[in-house]
Amino acid sequence: DDDDWRNCFREPTPPDYSLFQLIFLIYVISLVLCILQVASFGGLS
């Protein structure tokens, strides 16, 4: 049927906040590591 795709929008699933927090945490850690690497390389040169 053409109405099959509408079933996905009738009951939206709540967002997975735990997954979002995990991705955000990984992003923050990678950002801090990047800053620390740049700072350490900048101090050596």
Long-range contacts (C-beta under 8 A, 24 or more apart in sequence): none
